[in-house]
Amino acid sequence: MTRIELVAIGASWGGLTAIKRVLEPLPVGFGAAVVIAQHRSAGADGRLAELLAAHCALTVAEAEDKQTLDPGIVLLAPPDYHLLVEPGSVALSVDERVHYSRPSIDVLLQSAADAYGDRAAAVVLTGANADGAKGLARIAARGGTAIVQDPETAVRREMPEAALAATPAAHVLELDRIGSLLVDLVGTRERARP
């Protein structure tokens, strides 16, 4: 089985609570980088990283252009920027909105699929449109692992339903089981000996 090196997560309406619950079980030493696109407006304050960090053992920060992807670090798409994954790093873009959104989940997941292929896992959570469906399909097409929040448990079910329609073979899980699956898929890094 190929080792997962990147986890890409997308959420919209109801996403803060959903993302917190996915990140909570991830341990210190989590063996993959994590990138997140949460739909936020241009005027949103920068507290999302702080709010998530309070519920997570990993370091959480807003992404900077050309920032390195490191295991155990969570990078968030800043408000009004697309977050793109490149091999080993991220890039920020102000290209056109996708599904009326910037950041776009499709942009994040498609770039993750192109950069990491079968070494990527993608998670589509609650939301009120189809953003993420095309990106999840590309993750699966490139051999990556596709995960969708059970629409029955989502605040808004449109996004997970669209993702499932595009990728019927995706793992469908309740929120509290997604983090555990990620830990199983990724594992933890060996600690360096003193």
N, C-alpha and C positions, 0 to 999 in steps of 0.2 A: 504494500500500500504506500502510495506517495505521501510524503510528509507535507502537511499544510503549513505554509509559511506566512500566509496573509488571510485575515478575516475581514471582509467588507460588509458593513451593516447599513441598511437604509430604512428610514422611518419618516412618517409625516404626522398627521393628526393623532394625538395620543402617544407620540413617540418617546417623550422624555421618560415616562414611567416604564414603557416597554424596554427601552435601551438600558435603563438602570437594572432591571431584572435580568437581562441577558448578561450584563457585565459583572454583576455581584458574585457569581461563583468562580470567575476567572482568577486563578491564584497568582501570587507573586511568582515570577519565573515562568509565566505563560509563554509558550514557545513560538508565538507568532505575533506579528504586528497587527494592529486593528485600526481600520479606517472607517469613519462614519459620516454619512450624509443624512442630516436631519433637516427637513424643510424649515427654513427660518427666513423671515423677511430681512431686507437690507438694514433696517433700523434696530434689529434685535440686539440686546446687550450681550456682552461676552461672558455671561455667567454660566453658560451650558457646561463648559469644561469643569468649572468649580462644582456645580451641582452633581455631575456624574462622578467626579473624583471622590466626593463624600460617600459614595456607595460602592466603591471599587478599589481593589488592592493595586491596580495598575496606575501608572502615570497617565494622566489625561491632559491634553493640550489642544488648542486650535492649531491647525497645520499652518506652516509657513512654506512659501514657494521653495522648491528644491530641497525640502527637509528629508533627511534619511529616514527610511523605515527600519525600525528596530523592534525585535521581539519584546513583548510586554509593554509596549507604548501604544496608547490610543490617541489617534489624531482625528480631529473633527474638521469638517469643512466649515470655513468661516462663513458668516452670513453674506449672501450675495456673491459667492464665488463657487464655481464648480471645483471639485477636488478630483484630480486625475492621478492614477497610479502609474508609475514608471518602474522599470526594474530597479529595486532598491531605494526608491525615493518617491516623492509626490510632487505634483505641480498644481498651481492654482490658475484658474481661467475665468475670464468674464465673458466668454462666448454666450451666444443667445440662450435664453431660458429653454428648458425642456419640460413639457407638461406644466408650463407656467412657473417653473421652479428653477432657482439657482441658489443653492446647490441642487443638482439633479442626481437622483439615485441611479438612473440608467447610465449617466456619464461615468459615475464612480465604478459601477459594476462592470461595464463594458471595458473600461480601461484596466481594471483588475484582471479580467479574463485574458485580455491581450498580453499583459505583462507577466502574469503568473500561471496561467493555464491550469493544469491539474494540481498545482500547489496552492490554489485559492479556494476559500469557502466563502459563500455569500449568504446573507440573511436578509429577508424582506419581512418587515414588521408592519404594524398597523398604519393605515393611511387611507385617504379619500379619493385617490385617483389611480392611474395605471403605471405611475413612475416605478421603475424597478423591474417590471415584467420582462422587457427586452434584455436588460442587463443580466438578469438571473438566467434567462435562456442561453445567453452567450457563455456564462460561467459553466453551465451544464454541458454545452456543446464543446467546450475546450477541456472537458474532463474534470472540472472542479466540482465541489460539493455544494448543492443548492438546498437551502433551508428556508422554510416559510412558517411564520406564525400561524397557528390554527385560526382561520377566520372567525370561528365561533368565539374565540377569546379576545379578539381585537376590538379596540374602541371604534375603529372604522374598518370594515371588512373589505372595501373595494380594492385596496392595494394587495393584500395577500391573495384575494381571489383572482385578480389579474395575473399575479405571479404564478399561481398554480395552473391557470389556464395556459400560460406560456410554457411552463415546465411541470407537467403532470407527475413526473417521477421524483420531484423534490421531497425531502423529508418534511413532514408537516407535524409540528410540535407545539404544545402549550409553552408559554413564555418560560416557565420555571424549568423546562427540560432542555431549552436551547443552549444555555450556558454549559450545562453538563455534557451535552453532545460535543460542543466545541472543545472542552477540556479533553474528552476522549480522543477527538480527531487530532488535536495539536500536541497535547502533552506539555511537559515543562522542560525548561533548559536545565542541564546539569549545572550545579553551582560550582564555581571555581574553587579549588582548594587553596587555603592560605599558604 
